Structure formats: C-alpha cells, structure tokens
Amino acid sequence: QVQLVESGGGLVQAGGSLRLSCAASGRSVSNYVMGWFRQAPGKEREFVATIGWDGGTTHYADSVKGRFTCSRDNAKNTVWLQMNSLEPGDTAVYYCAARPYYQGVSRSQRDYTYWGQGTQVTVSS
C-alpha cells in the first residue's frame, strides 16, 4: 500500500498563493489516481481536484477552477496542488488521497482508499 504525507500549508493573506505537496512512499504513485480534498471547520470534507495516473486528466471543483492547478511527477513520487488567488473561503485542512489507477479519476471521497494526515491552510482577509 501507499503512504501519503502532505506539506506546504500555512497562513497566507487573501490573494496570495501556496503550493501543497503530497509525497508518496511504499509504492510508486504512478499506480494511483490522486485526489485533493479539503475540510473547513464545521463542514463536511469536499472535493477539490483529481488527476489521472499520468497527469493527462484533471478535474476541479467549480469553486477552485481557474485558481488551483493539480500536477504530478511520478518519477519524484509527488503530487502538487498550486493554489493562487486564495480566498478566506479556501481555509481548510487539505488532504491528498489515492485510488488505484485502473479505477479512473473520481470526485467522490468514498472512492479513495489511501489518505494523508492533512495540512492546514489558513487564508486571512
């Protein structure tokens, strides 16, 4: 199985940028479709982005489309979420998740088997 560790979260002012990383170990990340999800205080965890095993397919939540970009480098066993034009509403714990590559991309958290511990992103107004 794969282990996932997120990093890169922090405190940023509205309009700023952050780049989250998700480092995989145990198995090659090329075996997995990867997803990003987030959970704000008092809210359910929600879909942010997903990327196919080769990076050729990406999907984004409408709330982040045009501001966030998901990418991956299988040789580095890492997936990134570049977040630009951040808004206070983006404040949340961000999680990366993995599902076997042959199952295809998915926006549903129920479809993901492996999860990281999360990294906090706080956007101040």
Residue pairs with C-beta under 8 A, 6 or more apart in sequence:
1 26
1 27
1 114
2 24
2 25
2 26
2 27
2 29
2 31
2 32
2 98
2 114
3 24
3 25
3 26
3 114
4 22
4 23
4 24
4 96
4 97
4 98
4 114
4 115
4 116
5 22
5 23
5 25
5 116
5 117
6 20
6 21
6 22
6 94
6 95
6 96
6 116
6 117
6 118
6 119
7 20
7 21
7 23
7 119
8 18
8 19
8 20
8 21
8 119
9 18
9 20
9 93
9 94
9 119
9 120
9 121
10 18
10 120
10 121
10 122
11 122
11 123
11 124
12 18
12 86
12 121
12 122
12 123
12 124
13 123
13 124
14 86
14 87
14 88
14 123
14 124
14 125
15 85
15 86
16 86
16 123
17 82
17 83
17 84
17 85
17 86
18 83
18 86
18 121
19 80
19 81
19 82
19 83
20 36
20 80
20 81
20 83
20 94
20 96
20 119
20 121
21 78
21 79
21 80
22 34
22 36
22 78
22 79
22 80
22 81
22 96
22 116
23 77
23 78
24 32
24 77
24 78
24 79
24 98
25 77
28 74
28 77
29 72
29 74
29 77
29 78
29 79
29 98
30 53
30 54
30 74
30 101
31 53
31 100
31 101
32 53
32 98
32 99
32 100
32 101
32 114
33 50
33 51
33 52
33 53
33 98
33 99
33 100
33 101
33 103
33 104
33 105
33 106
34 50
34 51
34 70
34 72
34 79
34 96
34 97
34 98
35 47
35 48
35 49
35 50
35 51
35 96
35 97
35 98
35 99
35 105
35 106
35 107
35 109
35 112
36 48
36 49
36 50
36 70
36 81
36 94
36 95
36 96
36 97
37 45
37 46
37 47
37 48
37 94
37 95
37 96
37 97
37 109
37 112
38 45
38 46
38 48
38 90
38 92
38 93
38 94
38 95
38 121
39 45
39 46
39 92
39 93
39 95
39 118
40 89
40 91
40 92
41 92
43 92
45 95
45 109
46 61
47 61
47 107
47 108
47 109
48 60
48 61
48 64
48 68
48 81
48 94
49 58
49 59
49 60
49 61
49 64
49 68
49 70
49 81
50 58
50 59
50 70
50 105
50 106
50 107
51 57
51 58
51 70
51 71
51 72
51 79
51 105
52 58
52 101
52 104
52 105
53 74
53 101
54 74
55 71
55 72
55 74
57 105
58 69
58 70
58 105
59 105
59 107
60 68
60 70
61 107
63 89
64 83
64 90
67 83
67 84
67 85
67 86
68 81
68 82
68 83
68 84
69 81
69 82
69 84
70 79
70 80
70 81
70 82
71 79
71 80
71 82
72 78
72 79
72 80
79 96
81 94
81 96
83 90
83 121
86 121
86 123
87 123
88 123
88 124
88 125
89 123
90 121
90 123
91 121
91 122
91 123
92 120
92 121
93 118
93 119
93 120
93 121
94 118
94 119
94 120
94 121
95 115
95 116
95 117
95 118
96 115
96 116
97 109
97 112
97 113
97 114
97 115
97 116
98 112
98 113
98 114
98 115
99 106
99 111
99 112
99 113
99 114
100 113
103 111
106 112
